[in-house]
Amino acid sequence: MDRHTARQLIERLNLDAERLARRFGLRYRSITAERPGVRSRYGVCYADGAIKIRLRHATTGRPLKYSSLVNTLCHELAHLRHFNHGPRFKAFYFEILDHARALGIYRPGRAPAESPGRAAPIAPQRQMAPQAAEQLSLFG
């Protein structure tokens, strides 16, 4: 992935994060790309509000689907309120994810050809049970 593509993805994630954070009264310090060599996680949220998101597939190095990045973003934003993976965290994470879906930001199942600078058409909205959300594929 070249720097231009990475920069576009981070810019788009920042715009979407602003909308989500404002809706849920969350404050974060920054959203940046995780180092290319990180393979053990999709994202991380630090106590100071800094969020890092891995943009690349761990083995192919290709950009992850934007919806997968948004899923990670929602997960890390939820950590701003609940710094664990307990039941309250999970409920809040799914609430943020559902709102991202309602806004058309989170669209699982979109083709990988979706470019970072161009939004895909918004699919009809549907509710997804939390257990279904846990089974989402992160790879295209």
N, C-alpha and C positions, 0 to 999 in steps of 0.2 A: 504494500500500500504506500503510495507516495504521500508526501507531506500535505499537498493541496487537498487530497481526498480526506485525510485525517482531520485537517483544519475545518473542512466543510462539515464533517460529521459532528465534531465538537461544537461548532457554532449552532448547528441545528439542535443538538441536545441541550445546549444552554437556553435557547429560545423556548423549547418545550418544558424544560425544568422551571423556568421563570413562571410559566402559566400554572404548572402543577403546584409549585411551592406557594404561590400567591393564594391559590384556592384553599390550601390546607394550612395556611399560616406558618409555613416552614421557612427557615433561614439557613442558607448554606453559604460557604465562603467562596468556593470555586468548583468548577467541573472541568476536569482535564483528562487527557488520554493517559491510560496506564502505559508504562514502559513496554516496548514491543516484546521483550523476552519473558514477561510474566505469563505463566500458563496455569497457575494454581487457582485463579479466581477470575470472575467476570468483572467484579467491581469491588471497591472498598470505600467506606465512609469513615473518616477520622473524627475524633472528638471535637476538633476545631471547625468542623463543617466542610472540610475539603473532601471532595468526591473524585475518585479516579475510576474510569471505565475502560476496560479492555476493548479495543475496536476490532481486533483481528482474531480469526480462528486460530486455535493453538497449534494445529498441525499444518494447515495450508497457508496461513499468513494472509488469507483473503479477508476482506471486510465482513464482519458479521452482518446479518440482516438488520435493518434499522429497527424493526419491531423487537428483535432480541436486545438491542441496545436500550430501547425504551423500557423493556421489562427490567433490565438491570438498573436503569436510572430510577424507576419506581421503587425497586427494592432498596436502593441506597438512600433515597429520599425518606423512606419509612424509618430508616435507622436514625434519622435526625430527631425523631420523637421517641423511638424505642430502640435502645442500643443493644438488642439481643434478638433472638429468633423465637420468642415465646408467642403464645396465642394472641396477645394484643398487637404485637408486631405484625403477625400474619394477617390479622383482620384489617389493620391499617394499610398494609402493603396492597391487599386486594382492593381496598377502597380507592387507593391512588390509581391502581391499574385499571379499575373499572372507569374511573373518571378520564383517564388517558384514552381509553377505548371510546368513550362518549364524545370526546373532543376530536376523534379521528387520528390521534397521535399514535396510538397502539393498535396495530392491525396485523395480528398474527396470521401466518399463512400467505403473506404476500410474496411474490416472486423476487429472487435475489437481484434481478435486473433493476430494481427500484434504486434510483440514483440518490445520493445524499442531498442534492440541491433541489430535487423535484419530488413533491408529494404525490403518492399514488392516489387514485380515486378512493373516496371514502366508501367503504363497504357498509351495508345495512348493519345497524347496531344490534347486538344480541347479548344477553346476559350469560356469563359463564360461571359455573360453580367453582368455588376455590379449589376443589380437588382436581378439576379439569385444568385449571391454570398451572398447577404444579407439574403437569405432564407435558407442557409445551416443549417443543423441540427448539433448541437454540441455534441449531445449525441448518444452513440452507441446502 
